[in-house]
Amino acid sequence: MDTLTISGSPHVFGGQSVKKIMYGVVIAMIPAMLVSLYFFGFGALRVILVSVVSCLIFEYLIQKHLMKLEPTINDGSAVVTGILLAFNLPSNLPVWIILVGALVAIGIGKMSFGGLGKNPFNPALVGRVFLLISFPVQMTSWPVPKPVFSSALTDAVTGPTPLGLIKDGLKLGKTVPEIMSDPTFPDYIQTLIGNHGGSLGEMSAIALILGGIYMLIRKIITWEIPVAYIGSVVIFTGIFWLIDPTYYADPLFHLLTGGMMLGVFFMATDMVSSPMSRTGQLIYGVGCGVLTILIRIWGAYPEGVSFAILIMNAFVPLLNKYIKPKRFGEVVKHG
């Protein structure tokens, strides 16, 4: 008798395949990758290569020797995880910490649940948050960007991110306009193109937006999560900014800084760990946006994107269970 083998979810009828989708995401990340290479040089290249290669090796070894399965590293999912993990790391991070992050991302965040299509959490974010909690000093030492392809210039000097500058300035009793008027504070043009401190994937908002538009055009992602995420951030931060502009930054600042655009287009939209229904995706996106700002404003960390997305990942099974599209052939009773 023939055996019918069903691959892991999600199941979508169409011309796309896992491999096409994953390498489409890789293409979308190229602009942000080039920006990080321009500003951080060899440091960025080292982090990206170590992260991607180690993710591929760990996935191969776990599938081949622990799970006794045929390795599927050619599908591109490990490459995407490796790049996303690198995008969440500073360019001066030691190699051994990158290896730990890759092992946690692949081994715990992905393969411990059965592999692609079965992981409830975004693997790259699992690796990033693990490193942030375990190695907070190394993970928050941000090299000052220099538009020169030389690690000697980019790794020697470190400084805070724009979000960190705001949080530290408020603790000293300064107002937001005073903090942002400092000549050393990155303006909106600098945050848009990437000339400020941060992880590799936090550099250029415009590069990430271009990648997001590419994925939307190619129908790799849909509009619901990005629009709900961005919309909730704009509304939520706008309310606080209107109430007290001396203590709260404006919506545009929150959109252009930190991992916002990376989270909006590349991590929250992960088809495995995000809801299946349109309504569920809208609720999920709003939850990500609100939690991100709550953590940014009142949390211990200046950034909240990673934590917000992982928290909402945990609610995805409930959203999928209670918010379902109408089944094909279902009879709707009236009256």
VEXMI-165771 format. One line per 3 residues: number of its first residue (from 0); their letters; for each residue y, x, z of C-alpha. Coordinates in steps of 0.02 Angstrom, whole numbers, plus 32768, in hexadecimal, padded with zeros to 4 digits. Each point is the difference from the previous one (the first is absolute). Example, Ala and Ser with C-alpha at 12.3 -4.5 7.8 and 13.67 -1.06 7.14 Angstrom:
# VEXMI-165771
0) as) 7F1F:8267:8186 | 80AC:8045:7FDF
This chain:
# VEXMI-165771
0) mdt) 8000:8000:8000 | 80AC:8042:7FD3 | 8074:8028:8090
3) lti) 80B3:7FC3:7FFC | 8073:8080:8051 | 80AC:7FC7:8037
6) sgs) 8083:8085:801F | 807B:7FFC:808F | 8096:7F8C:7FFE
9) phv) 807C:7FD9:7FBC | 7FB1:7FA3:7F6E | 8079:7FDD:7F73
12) fgg) 7FD6:7FC0:7F54 | 805F:805F:7F7B | 800D:809F:7F9A
15) qsv) 8029:806E:8096 | 7F84:8070:8058 | 8009:805F:80A4
18) kki) 8014:80A3:7FA0 | 808D:7FBD:7F92 | 805B:7FB9:8096
21) myg) 7FF1:809D:8069 | 803B:8076:7F78 | 808B:7F85:7FD7
24) vvi) 803A:8014:80B5 | 7FF7:80BE:7FEB | 806F:7FF5:7F66
27) ami) 807B:7F93:8062 | 800B:8086:8088 | 802B:808D:7F86
30) pam) 80C0:7FE8:800B | 7FFD:800A:80BE | 7F8A:8095:7FF5
33) lvs) 8076:805D:7F8B | 8093:7FDF:8074 | 7FA1:8044:8095
36) lyf) 7FD1:809C:7F9C | 80B5:8018:7FCD | 8044:7FF8:80B1
39) fgf) 7F70:8050:8061 | 7FB1:8072:7F7E | 7F5E:8058:802B
42) gal) 7FF5:7FA9:80A9 | 7FF2:7F56:7FAC | 7F84:8040:7F7F
45) rvi) 7F94:804C:808A | 7FFC:7F5F:8066 | 7FD6:7F93:7F6A
48) lvs) 7F76:8072:7FBF | 7FAF:8019:80AA | 8007:7F46:8027
51) vvs) 7FB8:7FC6:7F59 | 7F77:8084:7FF4 | 7FC9:7FE7:80B5
54) cli) 7FFA:7F42:7FEB | 7F92:8016:7F66 | 7F8D:807B:8059
57) fey) 7FF0:7F98:809F | 7FDA:7F61:7F9F | 7F7D:8059:7F96
60) liq) 7FAA:804F:8097 | 8000:7F60:8066 | 7FBB:7F96:7F72
63) khl) 7F81:8081:7FC8 | 7FBC:8040:80A6 | 8028:7F7E:8085
66) mkl) 7FFC:7F5A:7FA3 | 7F7E:803A:7F81 | 8061:7FAF:7F73
69) ept) 8032:8037:7F53 | 80B0:804D:8013 | 808C:7F9A:7FB2
72) ind) 808E:807E:8006 | 8020:7FE6:7F47 | 8047:7F52:8021
75) gsa) 80A6:804D:8036 | 800C:7FAC:80AA | 7FED:80A4:8060
78) vvt) 8087:804E:7F93 | 8076:7F70:802A | 7FD9:8011:80B9
81) gil) 801F:80BB:7FF7 | 80A9:7FED:7FAB | 8038:7F75:8075
84) laf) 7FCC:8065:8097 | 8062:8095:7FBC | 8096:7F8F:7FE4
87) nlp) 7FFE:7FD8:80BA | 8001:80B6:8037 | 8088:8085:8011
90) snl) 7FF8:8090:7F85 | 7FEB:8083:8089 | 7F65:7FB3:8051
93) pvw) 7F74:807F:8022 | 7F68:7FF4:7F8E | 7F87:7FDD:808E
96) iil) 8063:7F67:8037 | 7FFF:7FBE:7F4D | 7F42:8016:7FFF
99) vga) 7FF1:7F9D:80A2 | 806B:7F76:7FB7 | 7F97:7FF8:7F61
102) lva) 7F5F:7FF8:8065 | 8043:7F72:806B | 8044:7FA2:7F69
105) igi) 7F5E:800B:7F9D | 7F7E:800A:808B | 8049:7F81:807A
108) gkm) 807D:7F9C:7F9B | 7F90:7FE4:7F69 | 7F4A:8037:8004
111) sfg) 7FD8:7FC6:80B2 | 8019:7F4D:7FC2 | 7F91:8019:7F67
114) glg) 8078:804A:7F80 | 807A:7FBA:7F82 | 8016:7F44:800A
117) knp) 7FC3:7FF4:80B4 | 8086:805B:8063 | 8074:7F8A:8060
120) fnp) 8089:8083:8016 | 805B:806E:7F83 | 7FA2:80A7:800F
123) alv) 8098:806E:7FE2 | 8061:7FA8:8089 | 7F6D:8012:8078
126) grv) 8005:80BB:7FE1 | 80BC:8009:8010 | 800C:7F9F:80A3
129) fll) 7F71:8064:804A | 805D:80A2:7FD9 | 80A5:7FBA:803F
132) isf) 7FB5:7FD2:80A8 | 7F96:809E:800F | 807E:8080:7FBF
135) pvq) 80AD:7FB2:801B | 8060:80A4:7FFD | 7FB7:803F:7F5B
138) mts) 800A:7F53:7FB1 | 80B9:7FEB:802A | 8040:80AD:7FD1
141) wpv) 8054:7FDA:7F5A | 8031:8092:7F8E | 80AF:7FF6:7FBB
144) pkp) 7FF1:7FE0:7F44 | 803D:8085:7F87 | 7FFD:7FE5:7F43
147) vfs) 7FA9:80A7:7FE6 | 7F47:8018:7FDD | 7FE7:8076:8093
150) sal) 7FA5:7FE1:80A4 | 8065:8089:8055 | 809D:7F98:7FF4
153) tda) 7FB8:7F54:8024 | 7F8C:8023:8092 | 8071:8072:8066
156) vtg) 8080:7F7F:803B | 7FD7:7F53:8046 | 806C:7F6B:8028
159) ptp) 7FF6:7F46:802B | 7FED:7F71:7F85 | 808E:7F82:7FE5
162) lgl) 7FA4:7F83:8070 | 7FEC:8086:8084 | 80B9:802B:7FF8
165) ikd) 802E:7F4A:801E | 7F89:7FEC:8094 | 8035:80A5:804F
168) glk) 80B9:7FDA:7FE7 | 7FF2:7F55:8051 | 7FAD:804F:8098
171) lgk) 8099:8071:8011 | 8074:7F69:8001 | 8040:8011:7F4D
174) tvp) 8019:7F6C:7F8D | 7FA6:7FEF:7F5A | 80A1:8017:7F99
177) eim) 8026:80A0:8063 | 7F51:8043:7FE0 | 8003:7FD7:7F47
180) sdp) 80AF:8049:7FE9 | 7FC3:80AD:8032 | 8008:8076:7F68
183) tfp) 7F4C:8036:801E | 7FBF:7F4D:7FFB | 7FAE:7FD4:7F59
186) dyi) 8061:7F7F:7F9C | 7FB2:7F75:7F99 | 7FFC:806A:7F63
189) qtl) 7FA0:8089:805A | 7F82:7F84:8047 | 7FED:7FB2:7F55
192) ign) 7FD7:80A4:7FA8 | 7FA7:8055:8091 | 8075:8086:8045
195) hgg) 7FDA:7FE6:80B9 | 7F7D:8029:8083 | 7F5B:7FA3:8009
198) slg) 7F4C:7FFF:7FC7 | 7FD4:801F:7F4A | 7FFA:7F48:7FD3
201) ems) 80A0:7FD1:805C | 8071:8068:7F95 | 803A:7F9D:7F69
204) aia) 8011:7F44:800A | 8026:7FF4:7F45 | 7F62:8060:7FD1
207) lil) 7F96:7F8A:806B | 8058:7F67:7FB8 | 7FDC:803E:7F4F
210) ggi) 7F49:8014:802F | 7FFF:7F51:804A | 804C:7FB6:7F63
213) yml) 7F7C:8058:7F97 | 7F74:7FB4:806A | 804F:7F54:7FF4
216) irk) 800D:800C:7F43 | 7F4C:803D:7FF3 | 7FCB:7F74:8078
219) iit) 7FB2:807C:8077 | 805E:7FA8:808C | 8054:7F56:800B
222) wei) 80B1:7FD4:8036 | 7FD8:7F9D:809E | 7FEA:808C:8080
225) pva) 8091:8070:7FC4 | 8079:7F6D:7FF5 | 7FCC:7FB9:80A9
228) yig) 8007:80AC:8051 | 80AB:802E:7FB9 | 8047:7F51:8019
231) svv) 7FCD:7FF8:80B8 | 804A:80AE:801F | 80A5:7FCF:7FAD
234) ift) 800E:7F5C:8060 | 7FC8:8045:80A8 | 806D:809C:7FFC
237) gif) 8090:7F9F:7FB4 | 8003:7F89:8094 | 8007:808D:807E
240) wli) 8080:8060:7F99 | 8073:7F68:7FF8 | 7FEE:7FE7:80BB
243) dpt) 802D:80B5:802D | 8020:807C:7F72 | 8029:8088:8080
246) yya) 7F4D:8002:8042 | 7F96:7FC7:7F6D | 7FF8:8050:7F54
249) dpl) 8018:7F97:7F63 | 7F6F:7FBE:7F96 | 801A:807D:7F73
252) fhl) 7FEB:8092:8078 | 7F59:7FBC:803D | 7FC2:7FE3:7F4E
255) ltg) 802A:80AF:7FC2 | 7FC7:8067:8096 | 7F5A:802E:804C
258) gmm) 7F5E:7FC4:7FB5 | 8042:7F54:7FD1 | 7FED:8009:7F42
261) lgv) 7F5D:8060:8010 | 7FBB:7F79:8072 | 8045:7F70:7F9A
264) ffm) 7FB4:8033:7F59 | 7F6F:8076:8025 | 7FB4:7FDB:80AC
267) atd) 8020:7F4B:802D | 7FC3:7FCB:7F53 | 7F54:8052:8012
270) mvs) 7F90:7F79:7FB6 | 7F71:8021:807B | 8064:7FF3:80A1
273) spm) 807D:7F79:7FCB | 7FE5:7F42:7FF3 | 7FB1:7FAE:7F69
276) srt) 806A:7F62:7FF3 | 80B5:7FF8:7FCA | 8036:7FA6:809F
279) gql) 7FA1:807E:8069 | 8056:8090:7FA6 | 80AC:7FB4:8021
282) iyg) 7FDA:7FEC:80BA | 7FB7:80AF:8005 | 809B:804B:7FAC
285) vgc) 8076:7FA7:8078 | 7F98:803D:8094 | 8008:80B3:7FC0
288) gvl) 80BD:7FF6:7FEC | 8024:7FB3:80AA | 7F8C:8077:805D
291) til) 8049:8097:7FA6 | 80B0:7FD6:803A | 7FCA:7FD1:80B0
294) iri) 7FB0:80AC:8013 | 8093:8059:7FAF | 8080:7FAD:8071
297) wga) 7FA5:7FF5:80A6 | 7F65:806E:7FED | 7FE7:80B3:803C
300) ype) 7FEF:803F:7F4D | 8093:7FF7:7F88 | 7F89:7FC7:7F74
303) gvs) 7F90:7F67:8005 | 7FB8:7FE8:7F51 | 7F54:804B:8022
306) fai) 7FE5:7FA4:80A4 | 803E:7F5C:7FB7 | 7F8B:8005:7F6B
309) lim) 7F68:802F:806A | 8026:7F72:807A | 800D:7F84:7F70
312) naf) 7F5F:8047:7FB4 | 7FA9:7FC3:809F | 803D:7F4E:7FDE
315) vpl) 7FC4:7FFD:7F4A | 7F52:7FB9:8028 | 8053:7F6E:805B
318) lnk) 8078:7FE3:7F70 | 7F70:8003:7F84 | 7F9C:7F88:806B
321) yik) 8084:7F7C:8021 | 806A:800E:7F63 | 7F8E:7FE7:7F6C
324) pkr) 8025:7FC7:7F4E | 7FB3:7F5B:7FC9 | 7F4D:801B:7FC9
327) fge) 7FD5:7FE3:7F4A | 7FBA:7F50:7FED | 803C:7FC7:80AB
330) vvk) 8028:7F47:8009 | 80A4:7FD9:8058 | 7FFE:7F59:805C
333) hg) 809D:7F97:8004 | 802C:7F71:8072
